[in-house]
Amino acid sequence: MAEPSFLADTRAGYDAIAAEYIENFRGEFESKTLGLAMLGAFAAYVRADGGGRVLDVGSGPGWVTAHLAGLGLEVSGVDLSPEMVARARREHPGVRFEEGSMTALDVADGALGGVSAWYSLIHIAPEAVPGVLAEFYRVLAPGGRLLLGFQVGEEPSRYAEAFGHRVSLVFHRLLPGRVAGQLRAAGFDVEARLEREAVLGEVTPQAYLLARKPVSA
């Protein structure tokens, strides 16, 4: 089966802008207090559940992956972009990073205690989101946790140029209520939903959703 164009475009785009992206956005997520709080809650839940492997999906430069490792999780990252993976490996040599797609994770059924998708689901075409959430459900063990972070809205943001490079990148803004419904349809229990206003140059509100695969699954 041919790879969907949105995956190929996202890979090529981040390969092209990796160096500039890292230079311009380094440390930004660490300035977002509520986002850090949700990452901390996710890590605390996973640890309280007994730990288990965690996968940071769409890990990019590895900042969130390394942060979760610092919170005591056995975490690795996976990303579409070979260039982002290479740079993450150099910056965080103690953390494992691999190439891969969230649409078809190279993980056995029920193998993970947690999955984070921190501002990465936004690059998935809307019609493919239910399938990705089903994939997250598949790889999580019963009781496993899922954390999503994304921009709030309905209209996507499209870029044909970024940092002087020609790209074809689409950022899909999502509605928390709709995503919560999709999570429930995939079999998850939605445990927490946090929305906040835009800060520090952001142009849209932001949202974080914490969900769990039922223990009885």
Buried (B, 14 or more C-beta within 10 A) or exposed (E): EEEBEBBEBBBBBBBBBBEEBBEEEEEEBEEBEBBBEBBEBBBEBBBEBEEBBBBBBBBBBBBBBBBBBEBEBBBBBBBBBEBBBBBBBEBBEEBBBBBBBBBEBEBEEBBBBBBBBBBBBBBBBEEBBBEBBEBBBBBBBEBBBBBBBBBBBEEBBEBEEBBEBEBBBBBBBBEBEEBBEBBEEBBBEBEBBBEBEEEEEEEBBBBBBBBBBEEEB
